[in-house]
Amino acid sequence: MQFSDRLEALKREHFKKDVDDPHETIILHREEIIKKSGEFWPLRNDEKKKAWEEAFLRFLGETDCKIIISIVDKLRLKQTYPTPWHPYHLAFTYLLQRYVFELNHINRRGDVMAESRGREEDKLLENAYQHVYTHGDIAGNPAKVYQQALTSREIKLKKKFKNIAGLQLADLLVNPLKKWVLIRKGLIEEPASGFEKRLWVVAEPKLRRSPYDGGIDGFGYVIFPK
């Protein structure tokens, strides 16, 4: 079964709306899931919450993917650089860079999709993508590194309601995995829930790794400024 079909089946199993309408779907939103609000009200029941968590961890474990995490400390960025890049676009550039490195390493090509955030924000992100595609990145990697790996000079931007499976999975993973990285690096001290700890165990093997020593620092995740 395709990844998107598996995710759709998972959602319908745990958050059924109109079971007679095969086209009706639910969009996964981490914030609403945590609050158990809206369509995710069944999670107020402890047994259903446990069943969802078990099923999601199993789904993630069975999903063939590589995870890359990019974290920019906005306060330190502003303190360190007088005219820094927009932190969101800087984080995106580091993600794009490592994604392209991975594609070139395995001799594959791919495209890039991000969540649409509004007309102005989308335009800025499109410009950031096209600048790297055309001119290379801030680390000095030339444009050809990107052009030989990416299938298009245009980034794809989709709204949440478009029901893009990959964007929904990313929405569920980004915050808990950011927390895992920051704790691992000793940058924060926060208690972790039992579900978070189990998610980290399942997700950690999926982080992109160095082809030389298997390390994940700088490969599976990057923090800037260091």
PLY file of the C-alpha trace (Angstrom):
ply
format ascii 1.0
element vertex 226
property float x
property float y
property float z
element edge 225
property int vertex1
property int vertex2
end_header
0.00 0.00 0.00
1.25 3.50 -0.86
2.36 5.82 1.95
-0.53 8.23 1.41
-3.06 5.38 1.36
-1.65 3.95 4.59
-1.92 7.33 6.31
-5.48 7.79 5.05
-6.44 4.37 6.40
-4.85 5.23 9.76
-6.85 8.45 10.01
-10.13 6.83 9.06
-9.61 4.07 11.60
-9.08 6.42 14.55
-10.94 9.59 13.58
-13.92 8.46 11.54
-16.24 11.11 10.22
-18.83 9.96 7.69
-17.90 6.33 7.11
-20.30 6.21 4.15
-18.39 8.90 2.27
-15.11 7.47 0.89
-13.92 10.94 -0.12
-14.27 12.57 3.29
-10.99 12.89 5.11
-9.35 14.41 8.16
-6.25 16.59 8.10
-3.82 15.82 10.89
-2.92 18.87 12.99
-0.51 18.32 15.86
-1.84 21.22 17.94
-5.42 19.98 17.70
-4.32 16.43 18.45
-2.54 17.58 21.61
-5.57 19.61 22.68
-7.91 16.75 21.68
-10.07 19.36 19.98
-12.14 19.44 16.82
-12.14 16.16 14.96
-9.70 14.67 17.44
-12.12 14.66 20.38
-12.01 10.82 20.56
-8.53 11.18 22.09
-10.19 12.39 25.30
-10.85 8.71 25.92
-7.68 7.17 27.39
-8.09 3.86 25.57
-8.61 5.52 22.20
-5.65 7.84 22.85
-3.42 4.86 23.62
-4.67 3.02 20.52
-3.92 6.05 18.31
-0.42 6.46 19.74
0.37 2.78 19.28
-0.93 2.81 15.72
0.94 6.00 14.81
4.24 4.69 16.17
3.75 1.47 14.24
2.93 3.49 11.10
6.07 5.60 11.53
8.22 2.56 12.15
6.99 0.93 8.95
7.46 4.08 6.85
10.57 4.09 4.68
11.92 7.62 4.98
14.89 9.74 5.97
14.45 12.56 8.45
16.42 15.83 8.46
15.91 18.45 11.16
16.99 22.08 10.83
16.92 24.38 13.87
17.75 28.09 13.90
18.06 29.91 17.23
16.45 33.24 16.33
17.77 35.10 19.37
21.38 33.94 18.94
21.15 34.57 15.21
20.18 38.18 15.83
22.88 38.59 18.49
25.60 37.04 16.29
24.87 38.58 12.89
23.94 42.26 12.37
21.93 41.56 9.20
21.03 37.86 9.28
18.90 35.96 6.82
15.28 35.40 7.72
15.49 32.50 10.21
12.73 30.52 8.50
14.48 30.73 5.15
17.85 29.97 6.71
16.43 26.82 8.29
14.88 25.92 4.95
18.20 26.39 3.16
19.95 24.01 5.56
17.21 21.44 5.01
17.42 21.83 1.24
21.20 21.56 1.32
21.19 18.24 3.18
18.33 16.86 1.12
20.26 17.60 -2.06
23.45 16.10 -0.64
21.53 12.90 0.10
19.99 12.76 -3.37
23.37 13.24 -5.02
24.95 10.62 -2.78
22.41 7.95 -3.81
22.26 9.21 -7.42
18.60 10.18 -7.33
16.51 13.24 -8.13
13.60 14.71 -6.21
11.35 17.71 -5.82
10.58 19.95 -2.84
7.25 20.65 -1.22
6.53 22.96 1.69
3.41 24.13 3.46
1.91 27.34 2.09
1.91 30.02 4.79
0.41 33.02 2.99
1.07 35.06 -0.14
3.96 37.15 1.20
5.61 34.26 3.05
5.25 31.98 0.04
6.86 34.52 -2.26
9.84 34.91 0.06
10.26 31.14 0.25
9.99 30.80 -3.53
12.69 33.45 -3.92
14.95 31.68 -1.41
14.53 28.37 -3.25
15.15 29.85 -6.68
18.19 31.78 -5.46
19.84 28.59 -4.22
18.79 26.70 -7.35
20.25 29.40 -9.60
23.27 30.65 -7.64
24.17 27.99 -5.07
24.06 28.27 -1.30
25.63 30.37 1.45
28.19 27.66 2.16
29.66 27.96 -1.34
28.10 24.86 -2.87
27.50 25.73 -6.55
24.15 25.76 -8.30
24.97 22.59 -10.25
24.91 20.61 -6.99
21.23 21.56 -6.69
20.30 21.44 -10.35
21.50 17.88 -10.81
19.46 16.69 -7.81
16.23 18.70 -8.06
13.58 18.00 -10.69
12.27 21.56 -10.85
13.42 25.14 -10.38
10.05 25.79 -8.72
9.18 24.79 -5.16
5.74 23.24 -4.62
3.64 24.99 -1.97
0.45 23.38 -0.69
-2.12 24.37 1.92
-2.90 22.03 4.82
-6.42 21.36 3.53
-4.98 19.81 0.36
-4.43 16.61 2.37
-0.75 16.09 1.48
0.40 13.05 3.44
4.04 14.09 3.75
3.19 17.54 5.08
0.91 16.01 7.71
3.58 13.59 8.89
6.11 16.42 9.07
3.64 18.49 11.12
3.38 15.69 13.68
7.14 15.11 13.91
8.76 18.55 13.76
8.17 19.72 17.34
8.91 16.50 19.23
12.05 15.89 17.16
13.23 19.46 17.65
12.83 18.89 21.37
14.82 15.66 21.14
17.71 17.41 19.37
17.81 20.31 21.86
17.78 17.94 24.84
20.44 15.76 23.22
22.68 18.82 22.75
22.08 20.01 26.32
20.40 23.21 25.15
17.15 22.73 27.05
15.92 20.77 30.02
12.30 19.79 29.61
10.38 16.75 30.79
9.36 14.35 28.05
6.12 12.42 27.93
6.13 8.66 27.59
4.82 9.00 24.03
7.60 11.45 23.10
10.26 9.08 24.40
8.83 6.21 22.39
8.52 8.37 19.29
12.19 9.34 19.60
13.18 5.67 19.72
11.22 4.94 16.54
12.35 8.09 14.67
16.06 8.13 15.58
17.09 5.29 13.18
15.41 7.21 10.35
17.61 10.29 10.70
19.97 10.91 7.81
23.48 9.72 8.69
27.03 10.28 7.59
28.02 7.73 4.94
31.44 7.56 6.61
30.86 7.05 10.32
27.08 6.93 10.70
26.98 10.17 12.70
23.84 12.30 12.69
25.22 15.66 13.92
25.29 17.88 10.84
23.68 15.14 8.74
20.38 14.20 10.36
20.11 17.52 12.14
21.73 20.93 12.06
21.60 23.75 14.63
22.54 27.30 13.71
24.28 29.27 15.07
26.33 26.51 16.66
0 1
1 2
2 3
3 4
4 5
5 6
6 7
7 8
8 9
9 10
10 11
11 12
12 13
13 14
14 15
15 16
16 17
17 18
18 19
19 20
20 21
21 22
22 23
23 24
24 25
25 26
26 27
27 28
28 29
29 30
30 31
31 32
32 33
33 34
34 35
35 36
36 37
37 38
38 39
39 40
40 41
41 42
42 43
43 44
44 45
45 46
46 47
47 48
48 49
49 50
50 51
51 52
52 53
53 54
54 55
55 56
56 57
57 58
58 59
59 60
60 61
61 62
62 63
63 64
64 65
65 66
66 67
67 68
68 69
69 70
70 71
71 72
72 73
73 74
74 75
75 76
76 77
77 78
78 79
79 80
80 81
81 82
82 83
83 84
84 85
85 86
86 87
87 88
88 89
89 90
90 91
91 92
92 93
93 94
94 95
95 96
96 97
97 98
98 99
99 100
100 101
101 102
102 103
103 104
104 105
105 106
106 107
107 108
108 109
109 110
110 111
111 112
112 113
113 114
114 115
115 116
116 117
117 118
118 119
119 120
120 121
121 122
122 123
123 124
124 125
125 126
126 127
127 128
128 129
129 130
130 131
131 132
132 133
133 134
134 135
135 136
136 137
137 138
138 139
139 140
140 141
141 142
142 143
143 144
144 145
145 146
146 147
147 148
148 149
149 150
150 151
151 152
152 153
153 154
154 155
155 156
156 157
157 158
158 159
159 160
160 161
161 162
162 163
163 164
164 165
165 166
166 167
167 168
168 169
169 170
170 171
171 172
172 173
173 174
174 175
175 176
176 177
177 178
178 179
179 180
180 181
181 182
182 183
183 184
184 185
185 186
186 187
187 188
188 189
189 190
190 191
191 192
192 193
193 194
194 195
195 196
196 197
197 198
198 199
199 200
200 201
201 202
202 203
203 204
204 205
205 206
206 207
207 208
208 209
209 210
210 211
211 212
212 213
213 214
214 215
215 216
216 217
217 218
218 219
219 220
220 221
221 222
222 223
223 224
224 225
